[in-house]
Amino acid sequence: MKGLILLFRFMTRLPIGLDPKFDSDELGKGMRFFPVVGMVIGLILFLAFCLLGRIIYSPMVMAVILVIIEVVLTGGLHLDGLADTFDGIFSYRSKQKMLDIMKDSRLGTNGGLVLILYFFLKVALLVEGSSEFPAVMPIMVLISPVIARLNSVVNCGAAPYARATGMGKTFVDHTDGVAVGVATILTAAFVGGATYLFELPYTILIIIPIVMILGYLFAKLMTRKIGGITGDTLGAVVEISEIIVLLGIYILAR
């Protein structure tokens, strides 16, 4: 429980009342419950859709508002990792230089471009999904944060940490096959429950193994490029995975 609370405090901007003493080991052990953080974010977005749906009738406006809410909930933490990762990887420099660029707080051209493309694609998938079936958008925002965070756990279990030190190292050090298994079970149970509750086609569940395989390949790519994963690449895989989940739901719901 302490690890889960620390994870919420570290990974979100939610006003968690409890303030346990920081413990890197407990935080690292809590990584297996990262999908639970996605569940809470997904439920908040789902409730926001239900409440705002009474006054907002434009799918475009609704999609933009939901994306903004999600950014506020996470403080843009994973988006920062996405931008830094693309700045580093697409610099085509040496491994150490890539790591140095990723650590630089300044936003580069590649980072700026990927953020623009990310928001365009995310809003487009939410809008187009709802144009086919109006009930798809709330399902998208409910499920995608959960599966996306599962992939972060997969990355921690599949690759070493690229630096000698760093906050992300505690996640890698405490994530093994058991942790990945726990995260997978939690994710499958949540998505399966949502599928049953909203009478969705069970083919949606196939998105989970597909995203996990792609996440594993991403971890191996990062290992080849920079010697492992970092906190930035963990953020990047969350955001990339969320786009893949949205795309998968959009395709399967047609």
C-alpha positions in Angstrom: 0.0 0.0 0.0 2.8 2.4 0.8 4.4 1.7 -2.6 1.1 2.3 -4.3 0.6 5.6 -2.5 4.1 6.7 -3.4 3.5 5.7 -7.0 0.4 8.0 -7.1 2.3 10.9 -5.6 5.2 10.4 -8.0 3.3 9.7 -11.2 0.2 11.9 -10.9 -0.9 15.3 -9.5 -3.8 13.8 -7.7 -4.3 15.3 -4.2 -3.4 12.2 -2.2 -4.0 13.0 1.5 -1.6 10.5 2.9 2.1 11.5 2.8 4.3 8.5 3.6 8.0 9.0 4.0 9.8 8.5 0.7 11.3 5.1 0.3 12.8 4.3 -3.1 12.6 0.5 -2.5 8.9 0.8 -1.7 8.3 3.0 -4.7 10.1 0.5 -6.9 8.1 -2.5 -5.6 4.9 -0.5 -6.2 5.6 -0.5 -10.0 3.7 -3.7 -10.4 0.6 -1.7 -9.5 1.1 1.0 -12.0 -2.0 -0.1 -14.0 -4.0 0.8 -10.9 -2.9 4.4 -11.4 -4.2 4.1 -15.0 -7.5 2.7 -13.7 -8.0 5.8 -11.5 -7.1 8.2 -14.3 -9.3 6.3 -16.7 -12.3 6.4 -14.3 -11.8 10.1 -13.8 -11.8 10.7 -17.5 -14.8 8.4 -17.9 -16.7 10.4 -15.2 -15.7 13.7 -16.8 -17.1 12.5 -20.1 -20.4 11.5 -18.5 -20.7 14.8 -16.7 -19.6 17.1 -19.5 -21.7 15.1 -22.0 -24.7 16.9 -20.6 -23.5 20.3 -21.8 -21.0 19.5 -24.6 -22.2 18.0 -27.8 -19.2 18.5 -30.0 -16.9 15.4 -30.2 -14.0 17.6 -31.1 -14.4 19.9 -28.0 -15.0 16.8 -25.8 -11.9 15.1 -27.0 -9.7 18.2 -26.5 -11.1 18.7 -23.0 -10.4 15.0 -22.0 -6.9 15.3 -23.3 -6.3 18.4 -21.3 -7.7 16.8 -18.2 -5.4 13.8 -18.6 -2.4 16.1 -19.0 -3.4 17.9 -15.8 -3.8 14.7 -13.9 -0.3 13.5 -14.8 1.4 16.9 -14.8 2.7 16.2 -18.3 5.3 13.8 -16.8 5.1 11.2 -19.5 4.8 13.8 -22.3 8.1 15.2 -21.1 9.6 11.8 -21.4 8.2 11.3 -24.8 9.7 14.6 -26.0 13.1 14.0 -24.4 13.3 10.4 -25.8 12.7 11.6 -29.4 15.1 14.5 -29.0 17.8 12.0 -27.9 17.1 9.0 -30.2 16.7 11.0 -33.3 19.8 13.0 -32.8 21.7 10.0 -34.3 24.6 10.6 -31.9 26.6 8.3 -29.7 24.8 6.5 -26.8 26.3 8.8 -24.2 25.4 11.9 -26.3 21.8 10.6 -26.7 21.6 10.2 -22.9 23.0 13.7 -22.4 20.4 15.2 -24.8 17.6 13.3 -23.1 18.7 14.7 -19.7 18.7 18.3 -21.1 15.6 20.2 -19.9 15.4 22.2 -23.1 12.9 21.1 -25.8 14.4 20.2 -29.2 12.9 20.1 -32.7 12.2 16.4 -32.6 10.6 16.6 -29.2 8.4 19.5 -30.3 7.3 17.7 -33.5 6.4 14.5 -31.7 4.3 16.4 -29.2 2.4 18.1 -32.0 1.8 14.8 -33.8 0.9 13.1 -30.6 -1.9 15.5 -29.7 -3.2 15.7 -33.3 -3.4 11.9 -33.6 -4.9 11.4 -30.1 -7.7 13.9 -30.6 -8.3 12.5 -34.1 -8.7 8.9 -32.9 -11.1 10.0 -30.1 -13.2 12.1 -32.5 -13.3 9.5 -35.3 -14.0 6.7 -32.9 -17.0 8.5 -31.5 -18.2 9.3 -35.0 -18.7 5.6 -35.7 -20.1 4.8 -32.3 -20.8 7.6 -29.8 -20.2 5.3 -26.8 -16.6 4.5 -27.9 -14.9 7.7 -26.7 -15.6 7.1 -23.0 -14.5 3.5 -23.4 -11.3 4.7 -25.1 -10.4 7.0 -22.2 -11.3 4.4 -19.6 -9.2 1.6 -21.0 -6.2 3.2 -22.7 -4.4 4.6 -19.6 -4.5 1.2 -17.9 -3.0 -0.8 -20.8 -0.5 2.0 -21.5 0.9 1.8 -17.9 1.1 -2.0 -18.1 3.7 -1.5 -20.9 5.8 0.6 -18.6 6.0 -2.3 -16.3 6.9 -4.6 -19.2 9.7 -2.3 -20.1 11.1 -2.3 -16.6 11.1 -6.1 -16.6 12.6 -6.5 -20.1 15.6 -4.1 -20.1 18.3 -2.8 -17.9 18.6 0.7 -16.7 20.8 2.8 -19.1 22.4 5.0 -16.5 24.3 4.1 -13.3 21.9 6.1 -11.2 18.5 7.7 -11.6 14.9 7.6 -10.3 13.9 5.1 -12.9 16.5 2.6 -11.7 14.5 1.7 -8.7 11.6 0.6 -10.9 13.9 -1.6 -13.0 15.6 -3.1 -10.0 12.3 -4.1 -8.4 10.5 -5.3 -11.5 10.8 -9.0 -12.4 8.6 -11.6 -14.1 6.3 -11.8 -11.1 5.7 -8.0 -11.1 4.9 -8.1 -14.9 2.5 -11.0 -14.2 0.7 -9.1 -11.5 0.4 -6.0 -13.6 -0.9 -8.1 -16.5 -3.5 -9.8 -14.4 -4.7 -6.5 -13.0 -5.0 -5.0 -16.5 -6.7 -8.0 -18.0 -9.2 -8.1 -15.1 -10.1 -4.4 -15.5 -10.3 -4.4 -19.3 -12.3 -7.7 -19.2 -14.7 -6.2 -16.7 -15.2 -3.1 -18.8 -15.7 -5.3 -21.9 -18.4 -7.3 -20.1 -20.0 -4.3 -18.4 -20.4 -2.3 -21.6 -21.1 -5.3 -23.8 -18.1 -4.7 -26.0 -16.7 -7.4 -28.3 -14.2 -9.5 -26.5 -11.8 -9.1 -29.4 -10.8 -5.9 -27.7 -8.8 -8.0 -25.2 -6.4 -8.9 -28.0 -5.1 -5.3 -27.7 -3.3 -6.2 -24.5 -0.9 -8.9 -25.8 -0.3 -6.8 -29.0 0.6 -3.7 -27.0 2.8 -5.8 -24.6 4.8 -7.3 -27.5 5.3 -3.9 -29.1 6.4 -2.5 -25.7 8.9 -5.4 -25.3 10.3 -4.6 -28.8 10.5 -0.9 -27.8 12.5 -1.9 -24.7 14.9 -3.9 -26.8 15.3 -1.0 -29.3 16.2 1.3 -26.4 18.7 -1.2 -25.2 20.3 -1.3 -28.6 20.3 2.5 -28.9 21.3 3.7 -25.5 22.1 0.6 -23.5 18.7 0.2 -21.7 15.7 2.2 -20.6 15.5 5.5 -18.6 12.8 7.4 -16.9 12.2 9.3 -20.1 11.7 6.2 -22.2 9.3 4.8 -19.6 7.3 8.0 -20.1 7.5 7.7 -23.8 6.3 4.1 -23.9 3.3 5.1 -21.8 2.2 7.8 -24.3 3.1 5.7 -27.4 1.2 2.7 -26.0 -1.9 4.9 -25.3 -2.0 5.9 -29.0 -1.7 2.3 -30.0 -4.6 1.3 -27.7 -6.8 4.1 -29.1 -5.9 3.0 -32.6 -6.7 -0.6 -31.8 -10.1 0.2 -30.2 -10.9 2.4 -33.2 -10.1 -0.4 -35.7 -12.0 -3.1 -33.7 -15.0 -0.9 -33.0 -15.6 -0.3 -36.7 
